[in-house]
């Protein structure tokens, strides 16, 4: 909710500053903040579905909804980047663009400060709750902060020397590149989750070592894992002393 309020504030402020200050890079930065608003709304509406307990039709729960929603966030990022990139490329062919005004420096400065604070807050909660969608949304905040840096550099350089006006478009292109990179990273990670990708070999070796450290365990094999949003499901074959009762063997298991 804090992130949503901040994103709405930043989107409006940066858009009007960029529009009236004649900076395409700052307007692009505003659209980036607006894309954060959409991902905040997706998480707010989606969280009650993926945290629902298992039912008769979904005996393993509903966590895959979180991976699916996180994929939507990635697609939103890539779509926004494409729209910004197209507008900027078209603008490169325009002549006699209005001069940038000094007020445009306020937008990226405020954005860098607010979005870095939001990143740290959101990522901390994502770590505490093991939530990939919250972590994805946190990185969404961080990319907004990072993308505002080249925007700030571009507008300051243009104000110092009007002949560098083309840097405003270059700044907007850099913003697009930031968004695309994070969008594809989020997309591939969560597509793998939907495909039941397992954890790393190193993590599996750690699991096996922890299981074999139990004094009643004689061996373990066919250890398989699959990631499901913030959870990891594991199944394995456990070997115990053959002279134990069934109850004793199950207790060890």
C-alpha positions as CSV (number, residue, x, y, z in Angstrom):
1,X,0.0,0.0,0.0
2,X,2.9,2.3,0.8
3,X,4.5,1.4,-2.5
4,X,1.2,2.0,-4.4
5,X,0.8,5.5,-2.9
6,X,4.4,6.4,-3.6
7,X,4.2,5.2,-7.2
8,X,1.0,7.2,-7.9
9,X,2.7,10.3,-6.4
10,X,5.9,9.8,-8.4
11,X,4.1,9.0,-11.7
12,X,2.0,12.2,-11.5
13,X,4.9,14.5,-10.4
14,X,7.4,13.2,-13.0
15,X,4.9,13.2,-15.8
16,X,3.9,16.9,-15.3
17,X,7.5,18.0,-14.6
18,X,8.7,16.1,-17.8
19,X,5.8,17.3,-19.9
20,X,6.0,21.0,-19.0
21,X,9.8,20.9,-18.7
22,X,10.1,19.4,-22.3
23,X,12.0,16.3,-21.2
24,X,11.2,13.0,-22.9
25,X,13.5,11.1,-20.6
26,X,11.6,12.3,-17.5
27,X,8.2,11.5,-19.1
28,X,9.6,8.0,-19.8
29,X,10.6,7.7,-16.2
30,X,7.1,8.7,-15.2
31,X,5.7,5.8,-17.3
32,X,8.2,3.5,-15.6
33,X,6.8,4.6,-12.2
34,X,3.2,4.0,-13.5
35,X,4.1,0.4,-14.4
36,X,5.1,-0.1,-10.8
37,X,1.6,1.0,-9.8
38,X,0.1,-1.8,-11.9
39,X,2.4,-4.4,-10.3
40,X,1.4,-3.2,-6.9
41,X,-2.3,-3.5,-7.7
42,X,-1.7,-7.1,-9.1
43,X,0.0,-8.2,-5.9
44,X,-2.7,-6.5,-3.7
45,X,-5.5,-8.3,-5.5
46,X,-3.6,-11.6,-6.1
47,X,-2.2,-12.3,-2.6
48,X,-5.6,-13.6,-1.2
49,X,-5.8,-16.2,-4.0
50,X,-2.3,-17.7,-3.7
51,X,-2.4,-17.8,0.1
52,X,-5.6,-19.7,0.1
53,X,-5.3,-23.2,1.8
54,X,-5.4,-26.4,-0.2
55,X,-8.8,-27.7,-1.3
56,X,-10.3,-30.7,-3.0
57,X,-9.5,-29.5,-6.5
58,X,-6.0,-28.1,-5.5
59,X,-4.5,-30.5,-3.0
60,X,-1.1,-28.8,-3.3
61,X,-2.5,-25.3,-2.6
62,X,-2.6,-22.3,-4.9
63,X,1.0,-21.0,-4.8
64,X,1.5,-21.3,-8.6
65,X,-0.9,-18.3,-8.8
66,X,1.9,-16.2,-7.3
67,X,4.4,-17.4,-10.0
68,X,1.7,-16.6,-12.7
69,X,1.1,-13.1,-11.3
70,X,4.8,-12.5,-11.1
71,X,5.1,-13.4,-14.8
72,X,2.4,-10.8,-15.5
73,X,4.6,-8.2,-13.7
74,X,7.5,-9.2,-16.0
75,X,5.3,-8.8,-19.1
76,X,4.1,-5.4,-17.9
77,X,7.7,-4.3,-17.6
78,X,8.7,-5.5,-21.0
79,X,5.5,-3.9,-22.6
80,X,6.3,-0.5,-20.9
81,X,9.9,-0.7,-22.2
82,X,8.7,-1.4,-25.7
83,X,6.3,1.6,-25.7
84,X,9.0,3.9,-24.3
85,X,11.6,2.7,-26.8
86,X,9.3,3.2,-29.7
87,X,8.4,6.8,-28.7
88,X,12.0,7.7,-28.1
89,X,13.2,6.3,-31.5
90,X,10.4,8.3,-33.2
91,X,11.5,11.5,-31.3
92,X,15.1,11.1,-32.5
93,X,13.9,12.0,-36.0
94,X,12.1,15.2,-34.8
95,X,13.7,18.6,-35.4
96,X,13.5,21.8,-33.4
97,X,12.4,20.2,-30.1
98,X,11.6,22.7,-27.3
99,X,14.5,23.4,-24.9
100,X,14.5,21.5,-21.6
101,X,13.7,23.6,-18.5
102,X,15.7,23.4,-15.1
103,X,12.6,22.1,-13.3
104,X,13.0,18.7,-14.8
105,X,15.9,17.9,-12.4
106,X,13.4,17.7,-9.5
107,X,11.6,14.6,-10.9
108,X,14.5,12.1,-11.1
109,X,16.0,13.4,-7.8
110,X,12.8,12.7,-5.9
111,X,12.4,9.4,-7.7
112,X,15.9,8.1,-6.8
113,X,15.4,8.9,-3.1
114,X,11.8,7.5,-2.7
115,X,12.3,4.4,-4.9
116,X,15.5,3.3,-3.1
117,X,13.6,3.5,0.2
118,X,10.8,1.5,-1.2
119,X,13.2,-1.1,-2.6
120,X,14.7,-1.7,0.8
121,X,11.4,-1.9,2.6
122,X,9.7,-4.2,0.1
123,X,12.7,-6.5,-0.4
124,X,13.1,-6.9,3.4
125,X,9.5,-8.1,3.6
126,X,9.9,-10.3,0.6
127,X,12.9,-12.0,2.3
128,X,10.9,-12.4,5.6
129,X,7.9,-14.0,3.8
130,X,9.9,-15.9,1.1
131,X,7.7,-14.2,-1.5
132,X,9.0,-14.1,-5.1
133,X,6.3,-11.7,-6.2
134,X,7.3,-9.2,-3.4
135,X,11.0,-9.6,-4.3
136,X,10.1,-9.0,-8.0
137,X,8.1,-5.9,-7.0
138,X,11.1,-4.7,-4.9
139,X,13.4,-5.0,-7.9
140,X,10.8,-3.1,-9.9
141,X,11.3,-0.2,-7.4
142,X,15.1,-0.5,-7.6
143,X,15.1,-0.4,-11.4
144,X,13.0,2.8,-11.2
145,X,15.6,4.3,-8.9
146,X,18.5,3.2,-11.1
147,X,16.8,4.3,-14.3
148,X,16.4,7.8,-12.9
149,X,20.2,8.2,-12.6
150,X,20.9,8.4,-16.4
151,X,17.8,10.5,-16.8
152,X,19.2,13.0,-14.2
153,X,22.6,12.9,-16.0
154,X,21.0,13.5,-19.4
155,X,18.9,16.5,-18.3
156,X,21.7,18.1,-16.4
157,X,24.1,17.8,-19.3
158,X,21.4,19.2,-21.7
159,X,20.8,22.2,-19.4
160,X,24.6,22.9,-19.3
161,X,25.0,22.6,-23.0
162,X,21.8,22.7,-25.3
163,X,23.8,21.0,-28.0
164,X,23.6,17.8,-25.9
165,X,19.8,17.7,-26.2
166,X,20.1,14.3,-27.9
167,X,21.2,12.9,-24.4
168,X,17.6,13.3,-23.3
169,X,16.5,10.6,-25.8
170,X,19.6,8.5,-25.0
171,X,18.5,8.7,-21.3
172,X,15.1,7.4,-22.2
173,X,16.6,4.5,-24.2
174,X,18.7,3.6,-21.2
175,X,15.5,3.6,-19.0
176,X,14.0,1.2,-21.5
177,X,17.0,-1.1,-21.4
178,X,16.8,-1.3,-17.6
179,X,13.2,-2.2,-17.7
180,X,13.7,-4.9,-20.4
181,X,16.5,-6.6,-18.5
182,X,14.6,-6.9,-15.2
183,X,11.4,-7.9,-17.0
184,X,13.0,-10.8,-18.8
185,X,14.8,-11.9,-15.6
186,X,11.5,-12.0,-13.7
187,X,9.8,-13.8,-16.6
188,X,12.3,-16.6,-17.0
189,X,12.7,-17.3,-13.3
190,X,8.9,-17.7,-12.7
191,X,8.3,-19.7,-16.0
192,X,10.8,-22.2,-14.6
193,X,8.8,-22.3,-11.3
194,X,5.6,-23.1,-13.3
195,X,7.6,-25.9,-15.1
196,X,8.4,-27.5,-11.7
197,X,12.1,-26.7,-11.9
198,X,14.1,-28.2,-9.0
199,X,16.6,-26.5,-6.7
200,X,20.4,-26.5,-7.5
201,X,22.6,-29.6,-7.2
202,X,24.5,-27.9,-4.4
203,X,21.3,-27.4,-2.4
204,X,20.3,-31.0,-3.0
205,X,23.7,-32.2,-1.6
206,X,23.1,-30.0,1.5
207,X,19.7,-31.7,1.9
208,X,21.2,-35.2,1.6
209,X,23.9,-34.4,4.1
210,X,21.3,-33.1,6.6
211,X,19.2,-36.3,6.2
212,X,22.2,-38.6,6.4
213,X,23.3,-36.8,9.6
214,X,20.2,-38.4,11.4
215,X,21.5,-41.4,13.4
216,X,18.6,-43.7,12.4
217,X,19.0,-43.1,8.7
218,X,20.9,-45.8,6.7
219,X,20.7,-44.1,3.3
220,X,18.8,-41.8,0.9
221,X,18.2,-41.8,-2.8
222,X,15.9,-40.6,-5.6
223,X,15.7,-37.2,-3.8
224,X,13.6,-34.9,-6.1
225,X,12.6,-31.3,-5.6
226,X,10.3,-28.8,-7.3
227,X,9.9,-25.1,-6.6
228,X,6.4,-23.8,-6.1
229,X,6.5,-20.0,-5.5
230,X,7.9,-19.5,-2.0
231,X,7.9,-23.2,-1.2
232,X,10.1,-26.2,-2.1
233,X,8.4,-29.6,-2.4
234,X,10.6,-32.6,-1.8
235,X,10.1,-36.4,-2.2
236,X,12.8,-39.1,-1.6
237,X,13.4,-42.8,-0.8
238,X,14.7,-43.2,2.8
239,X,16.6,-46.3,3.9
240,X,16.3,-47.5,7.6
241,X,17.2,-50.6,9.6
242,X,15.2,-53.5,8.2
243,X,14.5,-54.9,11.7
244,X,12.5,-51.8,12.7
245,X,8.7,-51.9,12.9
246,X,6.7,-50.1,10.3
247,X,5.8,-47.5,12.9
248,X,9.4,-46.9,13.9
249,X,10.4,-46.5,10.3
250,X,7.6,-44.0,9.7
251,X,8.6,-42.0,12.7
252,X,12.1,-41.6,11.4
253,X,10.7,-40.6,8.0
